[in-house]
Amino acid sequence: MKVDLIKNDKLVIIPFWILIFFIFWLQVLPQVKSIWESILFSVLLVLTICPIANYLSGSLLLKAMKQKGVKLFMFQFSFFSLLIGFAFLAYINLFFWLENSGVFPSGSEYFDVTDLAPYAFFIPLSSGIIINITICGLRFFLEYIKSQKILVEYQLRTLQHQVTPHFMFNVLNHIHILMQTDVDLASDLLIKYSEILRYQLYNGDKQKVTLEQDIQFLKDFIAVEEIRWGDKLVVTSSWKIEQPQKEIPALLFITFIENAFKHVSKSDFEKGYIDIDFRQEGDTLCLKIENSKSTFPGKKINTGGLGLKNIKERLEILYFGCYNLTIEETDAVYRTKLIINI
């Protein structure tokens, strides 16, 4: 089971304070004559410092970040660092008294306050400053990661919502034309297109869908395009899926298939073709698409549009370092190959 550390700050903050306890304990242990004295001192010190530093790095730091109150936070930081320094000195004096009272063996070097130098207070004060800087830095890093995660999720939603906008207008326009010439075919096209819209409506915002669901969506899309273009195109497709219930991000492949239909040669004088091969073996997905291009002069179309730009950005977000996209273009053929390790 995966644990999202960013959603639960305690999974990061608690280990930090456990580490602080061991740092204090290992610092005190060699200079006292009782292991229980060193443990009790470290526990009490951490239990006192922890709420102070957490309040500073939690409520006060987050408020300063939102309101950009840097000057006020610097004052608060200095005050709480002094407070921790005083707490440190107070516990040292307390344990010096406990040793003299016979509760713990006397003569510990760490708690000897009989001959303190004037600058001795700066040692616990510096400890307070270091602890506050560390915990505030850790909290700031967690908040930064959270903000980046929110930004990435927003970018993914935005990119998903930009999928196939011109396809929708093309289909609706085609249905409008067919309504005047072939009502039955227009009805079939409308029904199939409604399945596409239903999928986008109920699954487009989901983080994950099954391969079976997304491939059925691709098949519906292809069926709509085949109705639209009829004998002007020859479409062949192969789907070899080992695990239909394997989960992937929704609407991940549609841009490549849509791009093939958009730029394939299709006319009464020049029948085009599209070959689609989709395979899933273990954790590897492979999509290969090849489509013909028009050989007539003046038919060259720039294929580097917004759709490809969006899907490349989405792949970078979702599968950075785990995918390979190659696009080859000649005068007559356009080839796309996408391999993803999920």
C-alpha positions as CSV (number, residue, x, y, z in Angstrom):
1,M,0.0,0.0,0.0
2,K,1.4,3.4,-1.0
3,V,1.5,6.1,1.6
4,D,1.2,9.7,0.5
5,L,3.6,11.6,2.9
6,I,2.6,14.9,1.5
7,K,-1.0,14.5,2.6
8,N,0.0,13.6,6.2
9,D,2.7,15.9,7.5
10,K,2.9,13.9,10.7
11,L,4.7,11.1,8.8
12,V,7.5,13.5,8.3
13,I,7.4,15.7,11.4
14,I,7.2,12.9,13.9
15,P,10.4,11.2,12.7
16,F,12.1,14.6,12.8
17,W,11.3,14.9,16.6
18,I,12.4,11.4,17.2
19,L,15.7,12.3,15.6
20,I,16.0,15.4,17.8
21,F,15.4,13.3,20.9
22,F,18.3,10.9,20.0
23,I,20.5,13.9,19.2
24,F,19.9,15.4,22.7
25,W,20.2,12.0,24.3
26,L,23.5,11.1,22.7
27,Q,24.8,14.5,23.5
28,V,23.9,14.2,27.2
29,L,24.6,10.5,27.8
30,P,28.4,10.7,28.0
31,Q,28.4,13.6,30.4
32,V,26.0,12.2,33.1
33,K,26.2,9.3,35.5
34,S,22.7,7.9,35.0
35,I,21.2,6.7,31.7
36,W,17.7,7.4,33.1
37,E,18.7,11.0,33.8
38,S,19.8,11.5,30.2
39,I,16.6,9.9,28.9
40,L,14.3,11.9,31.1
41,F,16.1,15.2,30.3
42,S,15.8,14.5,26.5
43,V,12.2,13.5,26.7
44,L,11.1,16.5,28.8
45,L,13.1,18.9,26.5
46,V,11.6,17.5,23.3
47,L,8.1,17.5,24.8
48,T,8.5,21.2,25.7
49,I,10.2,22.3,22.5
50,C,8.0,20.3,20.1
51,P,4.7,22.3,20.5
52,I,6.6,25.6,20.5
53,A,8.5,24.8,17.2
54,N,5.5,23.2,15.6
55,Y,3.3,26.2,16.3
56,L,5.9,28.5,14.8
57,S,6.5,26.3,11.7
58,G,2.8,25.4,11.4
59,S,0.3,28.1,12.0
60,L,2.6,31.1,12.1
61,L,4.8,30.2,9.1
62,L,1.7,29.2,6.9
63,K,0.0,32.5,7.9
64,A,3.2,34.5,7.0
65,M,3.4,32.7,3.7
66,K,-0.2,33.5,2.8
67,Q,-0.1,37.1,4.0
68,K,3.6,37.7,3.0
69,G,4.3,38.9,6.6
70,V,8.0,38.3,6.6
71,K,8.9,41.0,9.2
72,L,6.3,39.8,11.7
73,F,7.5,36.2,11.2
74,M,11.1,37.1,11.8
75,F,10.1,38.7,15.1
76,Q,8.1,35.6,16.0
77,F,11.0,33.4,15.0
78,S,13.4,35.3,17.3
79,F,10.9,35.2,20.2
80,F,10.3,31.5,20.0
81,S,14.0,30.8,19.6
82,L,14.6,32.7,22.8
83,L,11.8,30.8,24.5
84,I,13.4,27.5,23.5
85,G,16.7,28.8,24.8
86,F,15.2,29.7,28.2
87,A,13.5,26.3,28.3
88,F,16.8,24.6,27.7
89,L,18.5,26.6,30.5
90,A,15.5,25.9,32.8
91,Y,15.8,22.2,32.4
92,I,19.6,22.3,32.9
93,N,19.0,24.1,36.2
94,L,16.2,21.7,37.2
95,F,18.4,18.7,36.7
96,F,21.3,20.4,38.5
97,W,18.9,20.8,41.5
98,L,17.7,17.2,41.2
99,E,21.3,15.9,41.4
100,N,22.0,18.1,44.4
101,S,18.7,16.7,46.0
102,G,19.9,13.1,45.5
103,V,17.3,12.2,42.9
104,F,20.1,11.4,40.4
105,P,23.9,10.9,41.0
106,S,25.6,14.3,41.4
107,G,28.7,15.5,39.6
108,S,27.4,15.5,36.0
109,E,29.4,17.7,33.7
110,Y,26.4,18.5,31.5
111,F,24.3,20.0,34.3
112,D,27.0,21.8,36.3
113,V,26.0,25.4,36.5
114,T,28.3,26.4,39.4
115,D,30.7,28.2,37.1
116,L,28.9,29.3,33.9
117,A,30.7,31.7,31.6
118,P,28.7,34.8,30.6
119,Y,28.2,33.6,27.1
120,A,26.8,30.2,28.2
121,F,23.3,31.2,27.3
122,F,24.2,31.5,23.6
123,I,24.7,27.7,23.5
124,P,21.0,26.8,24.2
125,L,19.9,29.8,22.2
126,S,21.8,28.6,19.2
127,S,20.2,25.2,19.6
128,G,16.7,26.9,19.5
129,I,17.6,28.8,16.4
130,I,19.0,25.7,14.7
131,I,15.9,23.6,15.6
132,N,13.5,26.4,14.4
133,I,15.4,26.9,11.2
134,T,15.3,23.1,10.5
135,I,11.6,22.6,11.3
136,C,10.5,25.7,9.4
137,G,12.6,24.7,6.4
138,L,11.1,21.2,6.5
139,R,7.6,22.6,6.8
140,F,8.3,25.1,3.9
141,F,9.5,22.2,1.8
142,L,6.4,20.2,2.5
143,E,4.1,23.2,1.6
144,Y,6.1,23.7,-1.6
145,I,5.7,20.1,-2.6
146,K,1.9,20.4,-1.9
147,S,1.6,23.5,-4.0
148,Q,3.5,21.8,-6.9
149,K,1.3,18.7,-6.6
150,I,-1.8,20.9,-6.8
151,L,-0.4,22.7,-9.8
152,V,0.4,19.4,-11.6
153,E,-3.1,18.1,-10.9
154,Y,-4.5,21.3,-12.3
155,Q,-2.4,21.1,-15.4
156,L,-3.4,17.5,-15.9
157,R,-7.1,18.4,-15.7
158,T,-6.6,21.3,-18.0
159,L,-4.8,19.2,-20.6
160,Q,-7.5,16.5,-20.4
161,H,-10.2,19.0,-21.0
162,Q,-8.4,20.2,-24.1
163,V,-8.7,16.7,-25.7
164,T,-10.5,16.5,-29.1
165,P,-12.3,19.8,-29.2
166,H,-12.3,20.1,-33.0
167,F,-13.4,16.5,-33.4
168,M,-16.6,17.4,-31.6
169,F,-17.4,20.2,-34.0
170,N,-16.5,18.1,-37.1
171,V,-18.8,15.2,-36.0
172,L,-21.7,17.5,-35.2
173,N,-21.3,19.2,-38.5
174,H,-21.2,15.9,-40.3
175,I,-24.4,14.8,-38.5
176,H,-26.0,18.0,-39.6
177,I,-25.1,17.2,-43.2
178,L,-26.2,13.6,-43.0
179,M,-29.6,14.6,-41.5
180,Q,-30.4,16.0,-45.0
181,T,-29.2,13.0,-47.0
182,D,-29.2,9.9,-44.8
183,V,-31.1,10.0,-41.6
184,D,-30.4,6.4,-40.6
185,L,-26.7,6.9,-40.9
186,A,-26.9,10.2,-39.0
187,S,-28.7,8.4,-36.2
188,D,-26.1,5.7,-36.0
189,L,-23.3,8.3,-35.9
190,L,-25.1,10.2,-33.2
191,I,-25.6,7.1,-31.1
192,K,-21.9,6.2,-31.4
193,Y,-20.8,9.7,-30.7
194,S,-23.0,9.8,-27.6
195,E,-21.0,6.9,-26.2
196,I,-17.8,8.9,-26.7
197,L,-19.3,11.9,-24.9
198,R,-20.6,9.7,-22.1
199,Y,-17.1,8.3,-21.6
200,Q,-15.5,11.7,-21.6
201,L,-18.1,13.0,-19.2
202,Y,-17.9,10.2,-16.6
203,N,-14.3,9.2,-17.0
204,G,-12.4,12.2,-18.3
205,D,-11.8,13.6,-14.8
206,K,-10.9,10.3,-13.2
207,Q,-7.2,9.8,-12.4
208,K,-7.4,6.1,-13.5
209,V,-9.5,4.0,-15.8
210,T,-9.1,0.4,-16.9
211,L,-7.4,-0.5,-20.2
212,E,-10.6,-2.1,-21.2
213,Q,-12.6,1.1,-20.7
214,D,-10.1,3.3,-22.5
215,I,-9.6,0.9,-25.5
216,Q,-13.4,0.7,-25.9
217,F,-13.4,4.5,-26.1
218,L,-10.8,4.4,-28.8
219,K,-12.8,1.7,-30.7
220,D,-15.9,3.9,-30.5
221,F,-13.9,6.9,-31.8
222,I,-12.5,4.8,-34.7
223,A,-16.0,3.6,-35.5
224,V,-17.3,7.1,-35.7
225,E,-14.5,8.2,-38.0
226,E,-15.1,5.1,-40.2
227,I,-18.8,6.1,-40.6
228,R,-17.8,9.7,-41.4
229,W,-15.3,8.8,-44.1
230,G,-16.7,5.6,-45.5
231,D,-14.9,4.2,-48.5
232,K,-12.3,7.0,-48.5
233,L,-10.3,5.2,-45.8
234,V,-9.1,1.8,-45.0
235,V,-8.6,1.3,-41.2
236,T,-7.0,-1.7,-39.7
237,S,-6.5,-2.2,-35.9
238,S,-5.0,-4.8,-33.6
239,W,-5.6,-4.9,-29.9
240,K,-3.6,-7.4,-27.8
241,I,-4.2,-6.9,-24.1
242,E,-2.9,-9.3,-21.4
243,Q,-4.6,-7.5,-18.5
244,P,-7.8,-5.6,-19.4
245,Q,-8.3,-4.4,-15.8
246,K,-4.9,-2.8,-15.6
247,E,-5.4,0.9,-14.7
248,I,-4.0,3.8,-16.8
249,P,-4.8,7.6,-16.9
250,A,-7.9,8.4,-18.9
251,L,-7.8,9.8,-22.4
252,L,-4.1,9.0,-22.8
253,F,-4.0,7.7,-26.4
254,I,-6.8,9.5,-28.1
255,T,-4.7,12.4,-29.4
256,F,-2.5,10.1,-31.5
257,I,-5.4,8.3,-33.1
258,E,-7.3,11.6,-33.6
259,N,-4.2,13.0,-35.2
260,A,-3.9,10.1,-37.6
261,F,-7.5,10.6,-38.8
262,K,-7.0,14.3,-39.1
263,H,-4.0,14.2,-41.4
264,V,-4.6,11.0,-43.3
265,S,-5.1,11.3,-47.1
266,K,-8.8,11.0,-47.7
267,S,-10.5,12.0,-50.9
268,D,-12.4,10.4,-53.9
269,F,-9.1,10.4,-55.9
270,E,-6.7,9.2,-53.1
271,K,-7.9,6.5,-50.7
272,G,-5.9,6.6,-47.5
273,Y,-5.1,4.1,-44.8
274,I,-4.5,4.0,-41.1
275,D,-2.9,1.0,-39.3
276,I,-3.2,0.9,-35.5
277,D,-1.4,-1.6,-33.3
278,F,-1.9,-1.6,-29.5
279,R,-0.2,-4.1,-27.2
280,Q,0.0,-4.5,-23.4
281,E,2.5,-7.0,-22.0
282,G,3.2,-6.9,-18.3
283,D,3.9,-3.3,-17.4
284,T,4.7,-2.2,-20.9
285,L,2.2,-0.4,-23.3
286,C,3.0,0.0,-26.9
287,L,1.0,2.0,-29.4
288,K,2.0,2.1,-33.1
289,I,0.1,4.2,-35.6
290,E,0.9,4.6,-39.3
291,N,-1.2,6.7,-41.7
292,S,-0.8,7.7,-45.3
293,K,-0.4,11.4,-46.3
294,S,-1.6,13.1,-49.3
295,T,0.8,13.1,-52.3
296,F,-1.0,15.9,-54.0
297,P,0.9,19.3,-54.1
298,G,-0.5,21.8,-51.7
299,K,-1.9,19.2,-49.3
300,K,0.9,19.4,-46.8
301,I,-0.4,20.0,-43.3
302,N,1.6,21.0,-40.2
303,T,1.1,18.1,-37.8
304,G,2.8,19.7,-34.8
305,G,-0.4,21.1,-33.4
306,L,-1.8,21.9,-29.9
307,G,-3.0,18.3,-29.3
308,L,0.5,16.8,-29.6
309,K,2.0,19.5,-27.5
310,N,-0.6,18.8,-24.8
311,I,-0.1,15.1,-24.8
312,K,3.7,15.5,-24.6
313,E,3.3,17.7,-21.6
314,R,0.9,15.2,-20.0
315,L,3.3,12.4,-20.6
316,E,6.1,14.4,-19.0
317,I,4.0,14.9,-15.9
318,L,2.7,11.3,-15.7
319,Y,5.6,9.2,-16.9
320,F,8.7,11.3,-16.8
321,G,11.6,9.1,-17.7
322,C,9.4,6.1,-18.2
323,Y,8.2,6.6,-21.8
324,N,9.5,6.9,-25.3
325,L,7.7,8.8,-28.0
326,T,9.0,8.7,-31.6
327,I,7.3,10.4,-34.5
328,E,8.5,9.9,-38.1
329,E,7.3,11.8,-41.1
330,T,8.0,11.3,-44.8
331,D,6.4,12.8,-47.8
332,A,3.9,9.9,-47.9
333,V,3.7,8.4,-44.4
334,Y,3.3,9.5,-40.9
335,R,4.3,7.1,-38.1
336,T,3.9,7.4,-34.3
337,K,5.3,4.9,-31.7
338,L,4.6,5.3,-28.0
339,I,6.1,3.0,-25.4
340,I,5.2,3.5,-21.7
341,N,6.5,1.6,-18.7
342,I,3.6,1.9,-16.2
